[in-house]
Structures are given as structure tokens and as C-alpha cells.
Amino acid sequence: MSELQGPLKGLKVVEIAGLGPTPFAAMWLADMGAEVVRIERPGLKPLFPQNPDFLNRGRGFAALDLKTPADRDIAARLIARADLLIEGMRPGVMERLGLGPDEMLAANPKLIYGRMTGWGQTGPLAPSAGHDINYISITGALHAIGSDAPVPPLNLVGDFGGGAMYLVAGLLAALHHAGKTGEGQVVDCAISDGTAHLSAMIYSLYGSGLWADAREANLLDGGAPFYRTYRCACGGYIAVAPLEEKFYQIACEGLGLSDLPDRADPANWPALRTMFETAILEKTRDEWTAIFEGTDACISPVLSLSEAPDYAHNRARQSFVALDGTQPNAAPALSKTPGKPHRGEEKIPLEIDPLLARWGG
């Protein structure tokens, strides 16, 4: 499509409508210029009644009922002409529809067949239902986050970090291979696998005896008083993270703290935390921001969803765009072939015949 721009312009992607990580991955590919067509069941009601759904931006959809032979045939024809397929069905569903990897790779040998699930295509949990919090619960990541009890990190760690972005990475890696060899393949992306992989540094620290298998007991989990959030006089919060000694000295000076106990000894952390809490409660979040912004103290305001788009740094970076309201911009920023959200969520399905003609069949 002529209006598309970005490094993936010319790439054709079929997305089987799903939840969370599959539309996020498709959104990212569309932001980068790929022509993505979502196959969606007519009359599909979303789990969350968003209007619009930002994850559906940048692409059209074909209203097809894959339970009917005629619509399955149309889907197969689209997939046979696509570079990438994204699907998030339970293992075996696409095979039962006759749209599984064997059939589609036979019709399109260069196809990259992306499969997004929580547990993966194999293993004892593969056929079971679940959501983000379940998938990350078996990796050690959820256990490590929180205070008294593990706290869900929204669905950012599993669905989007360990899921969607690993699917994108796998798709692009397989696409590179196909470009050299002409061989397509299946990308079996499991949120549980991706989240475990995201945890590599923590497992390295744990294996080296530098990480306790407990919450709020370590350098990066809120245990260290110099890597956590603190409440301010206004009720807002600041994030305090001066890990390096030279940054720590700048932070302490700005906070008016001196003659502190040795921070390298975790036995001193409770006392240090109390000192930080007392000092930070003396000013509002915005007052601390005025003191530390632009310095190397590694102290920043904790902004709400309503505040973040208007923050000066985010405005300068154009981190958010005005499109069907205010939503996050495409990322990352590329110097030669930048992506962008090309349009908002489409409400009217694509006409099938012109779509097939444009895709060559």
C-alpha cells in the first residue's frame, strides 16, 4: 500500500485475530511498514470493549469465518501469498482447520509461520488455558517481583516482553534465513520461554551467589534503599536509582543526606531506607524533580498514565502521538527508514477480491 513507510515496507503479513501478544506483534510490524491483514471472525466481540483498540492500529481486517470452507479457502490463499503468519490459537487448532504449518509451508515454502502461545506447542501444559500471570509464574520472574506477595507487573513482562517482542524477533530471524535459503519455518514462541530468557541476568546473579531467592532482598528488586520508589510530601513518588558511587554521592547531596552508613552492607539497608524516606517526605514530587532533573543523580518522577504524554522529555522524543486520542508512538526510532502508526483502528472490513488481487491471487 502506497501510504506505508518503514523498513518492512513490502512485507505481507497475515494475522489471525487474537489477544495481547499477537495483536501487539502485528501492530509493531505494521508500524514498521509491513502490510498486515488481520483475519477476524464476523461479529467478534473483544474481551475488553476498547474503542478504539490501539493494538489494532495500522492495518485492515478481513471478516472471515474459518469454520466455513469458503472462508477457510480465502484464508489459505492469503497465507499462501504472505511472507509471515501470526497466530495465537491453542496448539492443534490451526491444524484442525487445515491451515497448519504442514499445509501452509507446502503451499508457500518461504512462509514464516509464527505461533504465539503461553506454554508453547509442546510440553505438559501446552493444551491448557492460561494468562500472562500464569505463564510468568513458572519462570521465577513473578516470584521475584513484589513485597510480601508476588505482584503482577501488569502484563508487560509476559504478554509483551516475553511474548510479542520474542515473536517479532523470531519472525525477523527466520525471515533473514528465508531470504538466504528460500526456506520458511515455524516460530514456536512461548511466553514462558521468553520470560525465562528475559531473566538471564537475574539467574546469572543467583547462580553466582549474588541474588537471594526472595523479594525485596536484592539490588534491583526494591531491597536496596538506593533502587526503589519513595513517597513524597504531595503523595506522589520518585524513582531513586543511583547504583554507581559517583551518582549516589550526587543524589545524597541533593537529598541533604550525609554521614550515612555503608550502603555496600545489606545490614545497613533498613536504616538507610528510613533516612531516605524521611528526607524525601520533606518535599513534593515536583520539587524533587526540579532539583534533580538533568543531573546524574538518577532520580526521576513517577508519572501516571495521564501525565506521561505531556512530560517534556516524552514530547521532545515524540513518544506519544495524537491518533484516535493519545497513544504511544512507533518504537524504536530508525534514522533512515522510520516507522510510524499509519492509521487508527479500521472499523470496516477489507473487500476480499481487491485484497487477493493486490496480493497476487
N, C-alpha and C positions, 0 to 999 in steps of 0.2 A: 504494500500500500504506500502511495507516494508520500503521505504525511509522516510516515515513520522515520525516525532517525536514531542513530546509535550504532555501536559496534556489532550488534546482532541483526542489523537490517538485512532482510532477505531470508532469514531463517524462518521456517514454518513449524509451528508447534500446535499440537492438539492437546487440549487439557480436558480430562474427564472431571466434571464438576465434583468438588469435594469440600472438606472442611480444613481450616487452618493452614497447614503447611503446603498443601497443593496449590490453593489459590495464591498464597504468598509467593511461591516459586514462580508461578505463571506471571504474576504481577511484575516480579523482578525482571524476567525475560522480556516482557512487553515494554517495561521502562527502558530497556537497553536496545529496543528497536525490533525485536522479533515480532512477526505476525502470529499472534496466538488466537486460536479459536477454541472456545470452551463448549463442550458438548453437555447440554443441560436438559434434564427431563422436563417436558412441558408441565407447567403448573407447580414446579418445585418450590416448596416453602422453606426458606432458610432457617437454620437453628436459632440465629439471632436476627430479629427483624430490623436490620440496619437499612437506612435509606438516606444516601446511597451506601453501598458496601465498598469501602476504599480498596479492598483486596481484589475487587473485580474490575479495577480501572484499566484503561488502555487496550481493551480487546472486546471483540464481539462474541456472540454465542450463537450456537445452532441448537434449536429446540428439537431434540431427538429422543424418542423413547427406545432405549436399547433392548427392551423386551419384545419389540416388534421386528420381524425380519427385514422389512423395507428400511427402517431407520438404522438397524444394525449394518445393513449393506452400505448406506451412506457413510456411516462412521468408519467402516473398513476402508472405503475409498479415500476418505480424508487421511486416515492414518497411513495408508499406502503411499501417500504423496508428501507426508510430513518428514521433517528432519528429527523431531523429538516428539515423544508422547509422555504425558504426565498423568498418572492415575493413582488414586489412593484407596481403591477398593480393598476389602478383605482378600487374603490370598485365595485364589481359585475362582473368584467371581468373573474376572475378565476371560478366563479360560472357558467357563461355562457359557459365556456369551459368544464364544467363537472369536474373540478379539484378543486372545492371549499372545504371549511372545512368539510361540512357535508359528502360529498362523501369520502374524503381522511381520515377523522377520523373514518369513518365506516370501511374502508379497513385496517387502521393502527391505532388502538385505542391509542397507546402511542405516536403518532406523535405530535410534537410541530410545529404548523402552524404559522409561523412568517409573519405578514403583515406590510409592511413599506409604509406609505403614509405621505403626508404633513399635511393633515387636519384630518386624522383618518377615520375609517369606517363609522362613524355616524356624525350627525350634519349638519347644513345647507350648509356648504362649502364642505362637503365630496366629491361630484361628480365633483367639479371644478378643473381646472388645476391651477398650481402654481409652484413656485420655492422657494428655500431656503429663499430669502429675503422676499417673501410674507408670508411664514409660521411664521417667527420670528417677522414680523411686527405687528401681533395681540397679541403678548405676553408682550409687554412693553420693551423687550430687545433691539430691533432695535432703538426705540425712545431714549434710554439711551446712545447710543454709537455715538460718533462724536463730532462735534463742532457746527457750525452754523446749519448744516443739519445732519440728521442721516447718518451714514456711514456704508455700508455693511462690516461686519467683515469677508471678503472673504465668503466662505460657510462653515466655520469651526464651528460656533455656531449652525446652524440649521442642515444641512445635516449630519455632522459627530458627533457633540457633542450631540445635542438634538435628532438626528435621529439614526444613525448607532450604537452608543455605548449604547443607550437605547434599541435598538432592541437586541443587544448582551446580555445585562443584563436581559431583559425579557425572551429571549430564554433559558439562563442558569438557571434562576429561575424556569421556567416551566419544564425544563429538570430535575432539582432536585426533583420537585414534582412528575413527572412521574416515576422517579426512586424509589420513596417510595410507590406510589399508583398504578402505571400502567396506570394512566390517562393522556392522552395528552390534549392539549388545544390550543386555538388561542391566539396569542400575537398581540394585536392591537396597533401598535406603530405609533404615530403621532408626526411629528416633532414639531408641535405647542405645544403639551403636554410636550414633553421632554424639549423644550426650556423654557417653563414656569417653569418647575421643576428645571432646572438649575439656574433659577433666584430666588430661595427660599431665599437666604441670602439678596439679594437686596430688595425683598419685605418685609423681616423682618425689615431691616433698615428703609425702607419707612414707614412701619406701626408703628414704634417706634418714628417717627419724626426725624430720623437721616439721612434721604436722601431726597434731593429736587428732585421733578419730572421734572428735567431739565438736559441739557447736560453741561458737564464741570463745574459743580457746587458742586461736591461732592468729597469725599476722594479718590475714586477708578476710577473715570471717566476722569481724567486729570485736574480736577478743582484744586486739591491740588498741590501746586508747588513742593511738595516732593513725588509726584506719577505721573510722566509724562515723556515724552521724550524731550530731548533738542538737538538742533543743535550745532555741534562742528565747530572748525575753518576749518576743511577739508571738511565740507558739510555733513559728516556723523552724526550719532546720538548716544546718550547714553540713557539708561533707568535708571531713578532715582527713587528709591522706599524705602527710609529709613523711614518706618512708625513708628517704635519704637524709643523712645527718644535716647536710647544709640546708636543706629545705625545712627540716624540723626546727632548726635554730631560727629561721625567718618566721615560721609560724608561731613559735613560743614568744618571740619578741613582740609580734603583732598582738598576741593574746594577753600580753602583760605578765607572762609566766617566767619565773627564774628560779634557780636553786632547786631544780627538780630531781627526783630520784632517777637512777639509771634505768632508762627505758629498755635496755637490752635484756634485763632480768624480768621475766614474766611475773615474778612475785611482786614486783612494784606496779604492775598494771592496774590493780584496783585503786590504789592511792592516786596514781596519775589520772585515771579516768575521773575521779572525784574532782581533782584540780581543774581539769579541762571543763567539766560540767559547770562548776562554779563560775569560772571565768567567762564562759560563753553565754551563760544566762544573764550577764550584765548588759548585753546589747541585743538589738534586734537583728534578724537575718540580713536585712538590707544594710544596716550599719556595718556589719562584719563584711558584707560584700564590698562596700565602698572602701574598706581598709585593705582587703586582700586581692581584689580583682586586678589582674595584670601583674601580680607578683609571682614569685616562685614558692609561695607558702603551701601550694596545693590545697587550698581551701576554696570551696565554691558553694553557691546557694543550691538548695534542693528545691527545684521548681515543680509546680503542679502541671498537669496536662493543659490547663487553661493559660498558664503563664509562659510555658516553654516557647511557643511560636513567636512571642513578642520579645524574647530575650535578645539583646543587641548582637551577641555573637552568632546566634542562630539566624537572625535577619541578615547579617553580613554574609553568612555562608549560604543563604537561601535554603536552609534545612527544611523549611516548610513552604508549601505553595498554596495559593488560593485556587482551588479546583473543587467544585461541589462542596464548598466550605473550606476548611483549612485542614490539610493533610500533609504527611511527610513527603519530601521531595525524593526523586530518584537518588540512589547512592550505590557505589562511590562516584566521585566526580572524575571523569576522564578528560584529559586535556585536548585530545584530537577529535574524539567521537563521543561526546557526552550524551547520556541518555536523559529522558525526561518522562513525566507522566503525560502521555499523548492525548488522552481524553478521559473523561469520567466513566462511570459505570453505564453500559448500554442497557436500555430497557426493552428495545425492540429486537427480536431475533434476526439473524442474518438470513438472506434469501439463499437457499441451498444451491440452485443452479448456477448463479453467478459466482458463488464461492468455489464450487467444483471446477468451473471453467477457469477461474483465476489460478487455481492450484494445479491445473493441467489434467483435469479428468473428472 
